[in-house]
Amino acid sequence: MECAGVGLHSGAPVHLRILPAPAGSGIVFHRVDLDGFEVEAVSRNVARVSYATSLMKKGVLISTTEHLLSAFIGTGIDNAIIELDNLELPILDGSAQPFVELIQQAGIRKQRRPRTYLRIRHSLEMREGDKFIAVYPADTYSVSYTIDFPHPLIGKETLSVELANGNYFREIAAARTFGSRQDEKTLRNMGLIRGASRENCVVLTRDGVENPPLRFADEFVRHKVLDLIGDLALLGKQILGNVVADRAGHAMHTALVSRLLRDRTLWEETTIDDQQLRESESVHAMAGQTA
């Protein structure tokens, strides 16, 4: 299962391939251009989180990981090897939908080892000015996100979604990243968005969108939920909890991950029988065939 494209921020061409992995392996990136150097998709390897979530291990960078990691959570993938030949994942159409479709085409295989969840036992709340993120105990994984942008098409948007019964595919996966034409020059001068185009992001003007139509009326908050799910994948396990975010962003997403992992009194590891959830939550891995 493979694809090719350019990195959103680097603009560099990249080829990506997803391979099956043994149970218990987790998600591991391999830089094939650097002798297959491995970078695990876990909190300890988080490097930069300003405009995207990047991983680094011994100076080796894996940039803009959140869309693929979100697709893995949405499709129930726990174990996979991702090979890439450059420093940044391809942005493709700016959403997780192309990754989801590739995964579905290749197929998913259940593994014998039961999936271990991270069940939230006690609430954790974090504030930074007017930004807020929290996680509360719950029997399933759900997300509620609020954004507030001073743009006539956005303003205040809130979305709540439970990650069950195919909701990720219907409600989240297709939501694209977005940016303002007004900010383009500043971001490019910072060495960012060199691969951005109308084909891979929603481009906002002062009072509209350059490349309509939107895929959802509230596509902007849906993409923030997509990013959050991808960033929380760095816990290394799917969670059972209710996550609430208000104008948070990548830095607060990953800060929540770090705080949770530092305080083991907040959660417990647990396994759940498939019949206890509405959809199959067994451990899965990519099927061997490629698409």
Summary of the structure (lengths in Angstrom):
residues: 291
radius of gyration: 18.1
end to end distance: 4.5
largest distance: 53.2
contacts: 972
relative contact order: 0.23
helix: 26%
strand: 34%
